[in-house]
Amino acid sequence: MTKLKPFLLPAFAVATLFPRLLDLPAPLPQVQLTEGLFLILFLVYLRALPGCLWRYRLVFSLAGIYVLANLASAVWAGDAGAGLEAGARGYLVVLSAVTILYVEEYGIERLEYWWRRGTLWVAGFALLLYGLILFGWPDPLHWVAYFDDYPYVGRVARLRGTANTYGMWVMLLLPGLLFSWKAFLQSRGTVVAVAVIGVAMLPTLSKEILLAAAGMILLMPGSHRLRYGTVAILTVVLWAGTHYVLLPPDASRADTAYQVGPVSELPGGSGVKETVYVPVHRTAWRVGLAHPWLGVGPGQFMSYSLEASRPEPLPKDFGPFDPHSTWLGAFAETGTLGVLSLMALVLVLLYHHPAQSGVVGVLLLLFLLASVFKDVANFRGLWVMIGVASMYRVPTLKAPGKCTFT
């Protein structure tokens, strides 16, 4: 175990790229390779955990309140599934503490190296398989899906790779892309790695690709004002593109799987139509208002979604759905207490300027932007990054020379 210990967290980081590798029966459908590796990490660092939680008590006190809010919501909901989901939030918080202990002992170089190398291998394999599938290769794992009415482009073949959704594939590759990009800028890596990972994102045709572009811009040298100004523009485009579709004069106004509701006509014959995200978000808000203090229970929004969505113009045969927003999801599922505790934790983590923690700081900022239209709180890799970012809250560390993340 001593020889394997330095590779446990890097292996966990690579395992985050496979969120649907295992298909276990209920009540364990969310358990993946990452959970097995976490159990080993937890046992290895168990004796050191209390001291870590105390040294970083500001962050972990707030994280503890967040977990307690989830547990209270689960108890109020009286649902075993909600209890398991609340426990999973606690596991993610402990993962951050384990990350701190690992980095204090070994530094971050090995973690960064294997995260970007693992991402490169997975992205390269996905591109190869994508090409083969387009030429008729069997696709039993459903890595690629075809759509006839994708906005602006029509028929497309979208790649989701190892992920559950197309945008999630981009988010899984994002840490490896930015680590590779920073390594290239510092002459420690090649542009080939950046290109392979970046190209593997493109067939998703997902809005999250703009986050990748924003992250690369933020890490580039040059004018601070120009970089952040460009990212601000990309953020506005991302928000608008997530919630609305611009229809040319000759485009169909009919509802599809992506666009719903009435059309707001513009001068010149163009129109604007809401994407399905808008009624989904309104539904989450409505569920939260109906259960304002403790919500409906962690992970339980889907059970309420269809009934609460009845005034909304959702696509035909639209089944139960997730809130597609970290914040609205927290409000609907854990109420005011849950969303405020999560907000406090995020504000503490963002207290330091992203540039102080390099890639990790930029990634936290990008995940925050994505949280508006995606539930990012359950991304295992995010909580590894939260652990690294938390180290910047404490001035004295066991090995301060090992805490500068690229």
JOMO-V171851 format. One record per residue. N is the residue number from 1. RES is the residue in one small letter. SS is DSSP state (A for helix, B for strand, O for the rest). PHI is phi in degrees with one decimal (* if undefined). NEAR is the number of other ideal C-beta (glycine too) atoms within 12 Angstrom. Layout:
N:RES:SS:PHI:NEAR + N:RES:SS:PHI:NEAR
//
This chain:
1:m:O:*:11 + 2:t:A:-60.9:9 + 3:k:A:-71.8:7 + 4:l:A:-84.7:14 + 5:k:A:-53.6:22 + 6:p:A:-63.5:23 + 7:f:A:-103.6:25 + 8:l:A:-66.9:36 + 9:l:A:-69.6:47 + 10:p:A:-57.3:35 + 11:a:A:-63.8:29 + 12:f:A:-61.9:36 + 13:a:A:-60.0:45 + 14:v:A:-66.8:35 + 15:a:A:-66.0:35 + 16:t:O:-63.7:43 + 17:l:O:-77.0:42 + 18:f:O:-126.2:34 + 19:p:O:-76.3:30 + 20:r:O:-132.3:27 + 21:l:O:-68.5:23 + 22:l:O:-102.4:18 + 23:d:O:-132.8:15 + 24:l:O:-87.1:15 + 25:p:O:-72.4:9 + 26:a:O:-60.5:11 + 27:p:O:-96.5:17 + 28:l:O:-119.4:15 + 29:p:O:-69.0:19 + 30:q:O:-89.9:26 + 31:v:O:-75.2:26 + 32:q:O:-131.5:28 + 33:l:A:-57.2:24 + 34:t:A:-57.8:36 + 35:e:A:-68.4:29 + 36:g:A:-63.8:21 + 37:l:A:-67.9:31 + 38:f:A:-62.4:36 + 39:l:A:-58.6:21 + 40:i:A:-65.4:24 + 41:l:A:-60.1:40 + 42:f:A:-61.2:27 + 43:l:A:-66.6:18 + 44:v:A:-65.2:26 + 45:y:A:-104.8:32 + 46:l:A:-56.5:18 + 47:r:A:-66.6:11 + 48:a:A:-89.4:22 + 49:l:A:-62.2:26 + 50:p:A:-56.9:16 + 51:g:A:-63.9:18 + 52:c:A:-64.4:33 + 53:l:A:-61.8:27 + 54:w:A:-74.2:17 + 55:r:A:-61.6:25 + 56:y:O:-109.1:38 + 57:r:A:-68.2:20 + 58:l:A:-63.2:22 + 59:v:A:-65.8:38 + 60:f:A:-78.9:34 + 61:s:A:-66.2:22 + 62:l:A:-66.8:30 + 63:a:A:-63.7:38 + 64:g:A:-64.7:26 + 65:i:A:-62.1:29 + 66:y:A:-61.0:38 + 67:v:A:-66.4:33 + 68:l:A:-62.9:25 + 69:a:A:-63.1:37 + 70:n:A:-66.9:44 + 71:l:A:-65.3:30 + 72:a:A:-61.6:29 + 73:s:A:-63.1:41 + 74:a:A:-65.4:34 + 75:v:A:-64.2:20 + 76:w:A:-63.6:26 + 77:a:A:-71.7:33 + 78:g:O:65.3:15 + 79:d:O:-121.2:24 + 80:a:A:-64.3:18 + 81:g:A:-62.1:26 + 82:a:A:-64.9:33 + 83:g:A:-64.2:25 + 84:l:A:-64.0:26 + 85:e:A:-65.4:37 + 86:a:A:-63.4:35 + 87:g:A:-62.6:25 + 88:a:A:-64.7:33 + 89:r:A:-64.4:38 + 90:g:A:-63.9:29 + 91:y:A:-59.3:28 + 92:l:A:-67.4:38 + 93:v:A:-65.2:42 + 94:v:A:-63.4:35 + 95:l:A:-57.7:43 + 96:s:A:-62.6:45 + 97:a:A:-66.1:40 + 98:v:A:-61.8:41 + 99:t:A:-60.1:44 + 100:i:A:-59.7:46 + 101:l:A:-62.7:36 + 102:y:A:-64.2:42 + 103:v:A:-66.4:42 + 104:e:A:-61.8:31 + 105:e:A:-86.0:27 + 106:y:A:-118.1:27 + 107:g:O:78.6:26 + 108:i:O:-113.1:38 + 109:e:A:-61.0:24 + 110:r:A:-66.9:25 + 111:l:A:-61.0:41 + 112:e:A:-62.4:39 + 113:y:A:-58.4:28 + 114:w:A:-74.1:31 + 115:w:A:-66.4:46 + 116:r:A:-75.4:40 + 117:r:A:-68.7:28 + 118:g:A:-61.5:35 + 119:t:A:-63.7:47 + 120:l:A:-61.4:36 + 121:w:A:-63.9:25 + 122:v:A:-66.2:36 + 123:a:A:-65.4:42 + 124:g:A:-63.3:25 + 125:f:A:-64.5:23 + 126:a:A:-63.4:38 + 127:l:A:-64.2:30 + 128:l:A:-60.9:21 + 129:l:A:-66.6:27 + 130:y:A:-59.2:29 + 131:g:A:-63.0:21 + 132:l:A:-64.4:17 + 133:i:A:-65.0:26 + 134:l:A:-63.0:19 + 135:f:O:-96.5:13 + 136:g:O:103.9:9 + 137:w:O:-64.1:15 + 138:p:O:-60.0:12 + 139:d:O:-130.5:22 + 140:p:O:-66.4:9 + 141:l:O:-93.5:21 + 142:h:O:58.7:20 + 143:w:O:-76.2:33 + 144:v:B:-129.0:31 + 145:a:B:-134.2:27 + 146:y:B:-104.6:18 + 147:f:B:-131.9:23 + 148:d:B:-93.3:15 + 149:d:B:-128.3:20 + 150:y:B:-68.0:23 + 151:p:O:-52.6:28 + 152:y:O:77.7:18 + 153:v:O:-121.7:15 + 154:g:B:83.8:15 + 155:r:B:-75.1:14 + 156:v:B:-142.0:23 + 157:a:B:-117.1:25 + 158:r:B:-96.0:30 + 159:l:B:-99.3:42 + 160:r:O:-113.4:36 + 161:g:O:56.2:44 + 162:t:O:-81.7:35 + 163:a:O:-87.4:38 + 164:n:O:-83.7:28 + 165:t:O:-135.7:27 + 166:y:A:-72.3:35 + 167:g:A:-65.4:35 + 168:m:A:-63.4:35 + 169:w:A:-58.9:42 + 170:v:A:-63.8:45 + 171:m:A:-65.6:47 + 172:l:A:-67.2:45 + 173:l:A:-80.0:52 + 174:l:A:-58.1:52 + 175:p:A:-58.4:47 + 176:g:A:-62.2:46 + 177:l:A:-62.3:46 + 178:l:A:-72.6:49 + 179:f:A:-62.9:45 + 180:s:A:-67.0:41 + 181:w:A:-65.1:39 + 182:k:A:-66.0:35 + 183:a:A:-62.1:31 + 184:f:A:-65.1:26 + 185:l:A:-63.1:24 + 186:q:O:-96.9:18 + 187:s:O:61.3:10 + 188:r:O:-106.4:17 + 189:g:O:-146.2:28 + 190:t:O:-110.0:19 + 191:v:A:-71.4:17 + 192:v:A:-61.6:16 + 193:a:A:-61.4:32 + 194:v:A:-61.6:31 + 195:a:A:-64.8:22 + 196:v:A:-62.9:29 + 197:i:A:-66.7:46 + 198:g:A:-63.5:32 + 199:v:A:-64.5:26 + 200:a:A:-66.0:43 + 201:m:A:-79.0:43 + 202:l:A:-60.7:29 + 203:p:O:-67.4:34 + 204:t:O:-72.0:40 + 205:l:O:52.6:30 + 206:s:O:-98.9:36 + 207:k:O:-61.7:38 + 208:e:O:-62.5:39 + 209:i:A:-59.0:34 + 210:l:A:-63.5:34 + 211:l:A:-65.4:43 + 212:a:A:-61.6:44 + 213:a:A:-62.7:31 + 214:a:A:-63.2:38 + 215:g:A:-62.9:46 + 216:m:A:-64.8:35 + 217:i:A:-66.0:30 + 218:l:A:-63.8:37 + 219:l:A:-86.2:36 + 220:m:O:-76.2:24 + 221:p:O:-73.1:14 + 222:g:O:126.4:14 + 223:s:O:-63.5:11 + 224:h:A:-60.8:16 + 225:r:A:-66.7:10 + 226:l:A:-66.5:15 + 227:r:A:-63.0:24 + 228:y:A:-73.3:22 + 229:g:A:-65.5:17 + 230:t:A:-63.7:23 + 231:v:A:-64.7:30 + 232:a:A:-61.5:20 + 233:i:A:-64.3:18 + 234:l:A:-60.7:28 + 235:t:A:-64.9:29 + 236:v:A:-63.9:19 + 237:v:A:-61.5:22 + 238:l:A:-62.4:31 + 239:w:A:-64.1:25 + 240:a:A:-64.1:22 + 241:g:A:-68.5:27 + 242:t:A:-71.6:33 + 243:h:A:-104.6:30 + 244:y:B:-141.7:29 + 245:v:B:-117.2:34 + 246:l:B:-89.4:25 + 247:l:B:-103.4:29 + 248:p:O:-62.6:18 + 249:p:O:-55.5:15 + 250:d:O:-94.1:10 + 251:a:O:-81.7:22 + 252:s:O:-65.8:18 + 253:r:O:-95.5:22 + 254:a:O:-69.8:19 + 255:d:O:-67.2:26 + 256:t:O:-134.0:27 + 257:a:O:-68.1:22 + 258:y:O:-110.7:34 + 259:q:B:-125.8:35 + 260:v:B:-142.3:29 + 261:g:B:84.9:28 + 262:p:B:-68.6:17 + 263:v:B:-102.2:25 + 264:s:B:-94.0:17 + 265:e:B:-74.9:15 + 266:l:O:-114.1:15 + 267:p:O:-57.4:9 + 268:g:O:92.2:11 + 269:g:O:95.4:14 + 270:s:O:-75.9:19 + 271:g:B:-147.1:25 + 272:v:B:-125.5:24 + 273:k:B:-130.5:32 + 274:e:B:-69.3:31 + 275:t:B:-80.7:32 + 276:v:A:-66.4:33 + 277:y:A:-60.7:36 + 278:v:A:-65.0:32 + 279:p:A:-64.5:33 + 280:v:A:-63.3:40 + 281:h:A:-67.0:37 + 282:r:A:-63.1:30 + 283:t:A:-64.3:38 + 284:a:A:-61.8:40 + 285:w:A:-62.9:27 + 286:r:A:-65.9:27 + 287:v:A:-63.5:38 + 288:g:A:-62.6:34 + 289:l:A:-66.0:19 + 290:a:A:-75.6:20 + 291:h:O:-134.6:29 + 292:p:O:-71.8:21 + 293:w:O:-91.2:21 + 294:l:O:-122.7:34 + 295:g:O:69.5:43 + 296:v:O:-98.4:40 + 297:g:O:110.8:36 + 298:p:O:-55.8:46 + 299:g:O:75.6:37 + 300:q:O:-104.0:36 + 301:f:A:-58.2:46 + 302:m:A:-57.4:30 + 303:s:A:-66.5:22 + 304:y:A:-100.6:30 + 305:s:A:-62.5:32 + 306:l:A:-66.6:21 + 307:e:A:-64.0:17 + 308:a:A:-74.0:32 + 309:s:O:-93.5:31 + 310:r:O:-56.8:15 + 311:p:O:-73.5:13 + 312:e:O:-89.4:28 + 313:p:O:-84.3:25 + 314:l:O:-77.6:31 + 315:p:O:-58.9:23 + 316:k:O:-61.0:12 + 317:d:O:61.6:10 + 318:f:O:-75.3:22 + 319:g:O:-81.4:13 + 320:p:O:-53.8:19 + 321:f:O:-138.7:31 + 322:d:O:-85.9:33 + 323:p:O:-72.1:43 + 324:h:O:52.9:35 + 325:s:O:-167.7:35 + 326:t:A:-61.5:34 + 327:w:A:-76.9:32 + 328:l:A:-67.5:37 + 329:g:A:-65.0:44 + 330:a:A:-63.6:42 + 331:f:A:-65.4:37 + 332:a:A:-67.9:47 + 333:e:A:-94.1:49 + 334:t:A:-124.0:49 + 335:g:A:72.2:34 + 336:t:A:-61.5:24 + 337:l:A:-60.8:29 + 338:g:A:-67.9:46 + 339:v:A:-71.4:37 + 340:l:A:-70.3:23 + 341:s:A:-67.1:33 + 342:l:A:-66.9:40 + 343:m:A:-62.5:26 + 344:a:A:-63.4:24 + 345:l:A:-63.4:38 + 346:v:A:-65.3:30 + 347:l:A:-62.3:18 + 348:v:A:-65.7:28 + 349:l:A:-66.2:39 + 350:l:O:-93.9:30 + 351:y:O:-59.8:21 + 352:h:O:-85.3:25 + 353:h:O:-60.8:17 + 354:p:A:-52.6:33 + 355:a:A:-63.5:23 + 356:q:A:-69.6:23 + 357:s:A:-120.2:33 + 358:g:A:55.8:33 + 359:v:A:-59.1:39 + 360:v:A:-62.9:46 + 361:g:A:-61.3:34 + 362:v:A:-64.8:40 + 363:l:A:-62.7:47 + 364:l:A:-62.2:45 + 365:l:A:-64.4:38 + 366:l:A:-67.3:42 + 367:f:A:-65.5:41 + 368:l:A:-64.9:32 + 369:l:A:-61.8:38 + 370:a:A:-68.6:38 + 371:s:O:-63.6:34 + 372:v:O:-65.9:30 + 373:f:O:-124.4:39 + 374:k:O:-149.4:40 + 375:d:O:-83.4:37 + 376:v:O:-94.4:39 + 377:a:O:-64.7:41 + 378:n:O:-98.1:33 + 379:f:O:-73.0:35 + 380:r:A:-59.9:41 + 381:g:A:-61.6:44 + 382:l:A:-59.7:39 + 383:w:A:-75.2:43 + 384:v:A:-64.9:47 + 385:m:A:-66.3:47 + 386:i:A:-62.7:44 + 387:g:A:-60.6:45 + 388:v:A:-63.7:49 + 389:a:A:-63.3:42 + 390:s:A:-62.5:45 + 391:m:A:-64.7:40 + 392:y:A:-79.8:34 + 393:r:A:-85.5:32 + 394:v:O:-118.7:23 + 395:p:O:-72.5:11 + 396:t:O:-113.0:12 + 397:l:O:-125.7:24 + 398:k:O:-59.9:22 + 399:a:O:-137.5:18 + 400:p:A:-60.3:15 + 401:g:A:-69.1:12 + 402:k:A:-101.8:22 + 403:c:O:-106.1:31 + 404:t:O:-90.6:22 + 405:f:O:-81.4:37 + 406:t:O:-66.7:34
//
